[in-house]
Amino acid sequence: MKKLLLILSLVLATFSFSCASPQLAKTQKELFPKKLPVVILYSAEWCWWCVKAEEYLTENSIEYVKRDIEDVKQFKELQRIAKKLNYKRSLYVVPLFVIDTEIIPGFNPEAVEEALMRAKWKIANQRI
């Protein structure tokens, strides 16, 4: 797994360096017009870790949508997502991140970054 992440990091670094010129950056936007994945953050008002998760997303300029896990409608939406993704673990965890086809329970910045990297990789390779 570590080797795969290292290889992905090197490929992404090479890709970003090769797109440094404005002309290449424009071409990259034309090739990959889809926006990067938006994170859905399920949280609760009373949760200290949820505040930390929100701060982390904001500080790292990660676009996210906040949902209240205690809201019945929003929790049912999460249940539908989990069913679609065949997620079998507990949904009664806050904070809880949904990134592309992954659900990440708890505040784990490394797991969030890895999921974002996989989602970006998937988006980049859809057009190639």
N, C-alpha and C positions, 0 to 999 in steps of 0.2 A: 504494500500500500504506500509506504514511504517513497519507494522508487517511482511509483506512478505519479505521486504528487510532485516529486522533484522533476520528472520529465515534463509534466504539465506546466510547471512553473517556468522551466527553461523555454518551452515552446511559446508560452504566452509572453515571456520577456522578449524573446526574439521577435515575435510578431509585433509587439508594441514598439520596439526600436525601429523596425522596418517601416512603420507607419508614421515616423516622426515628421516627414515633410507635409506641408499643407495639402499638396496635390494627392498624396497617398491617403491622407486622413479623409479627404473628400471621397475618394474612391472607396475607402473602408465604410464610410457612412452609406454610400450607395449600395455596397454589397450586403451590409448588415443593417437594414433600416429598422429592424425590430429593436425595441427598447430592452435594456437589460432587465432581468427579472426583478419584480417588486417583492419585497419580503412582507408577509402578513404576520404581524405580531399579536398574538392573543395574550392578554394580560388582565390583571385585576387591580382595582384601585388601591387596595390595601397592600399590594405586593412590593416589597423593597427591591427585589431582584428585577422586577418588571421596570422599575424606574431606571435601574442600572442598564438594562437591556436597551431601553429607549435612548438613554444617553450615549451608549456605545454606537447605535445605529446613526444617530444624529452626528456625533463627532467624526464618524468615518464616512459621512455623506452617502449612506446607504438608504435608498428610497424605500419607505415602508408605509404600510397601512396598519393602523392600530384597531384592534377589535377587543371588545370586552367579553371575556370568557364567561362572565356571570349573566350576560344577556342571553335569554333563551333562544332568540332568533339567531344570534351570532354563533352560539354554541351548536345549534342544529346545522348551521352552515359548515362548521368545523367537522362535525360528525359525517356530513356528506362527503367532504374532501377526504377525510380519513378512510371512509369506505371505498371511495374511488381509487385511492392509492394503496388499498389493502393494508392499511396501518393497523396493527393489532395491539399496540401498547396503550397505556392509559392516556386519556385526553385531559384528565384532571390534574394537569401540571401547568404551573405558570412560572416564568413566561414560556410560551410555546411558539416556535417559529415555523412558518410554512414557506418553503422556498422551492419553487418549481415542483418537482414530484417528491420532495422530502419534507418530513415533519421532524423538527428537532425540539425535544422537550428540555426545559431548563435553560439557564443562561450559560452557553458554551460558545464563546467567540470563535474558537478555532473551528468548531463544527459548522458554524454559520458561514465563515469565510470559505471553507472547503465546499460547502453546498453551493455558494454563490459562484465559485470557480467552475464547478461542474456544470452549473446552469449556463454560464457564459460560454463555456466550451461547447455545450450542446447547441446553443443558438448560433455560434460561429460556424459550426460544421453542418448546419441545416442547409446552408446555401452553397456549400462547396460540392 
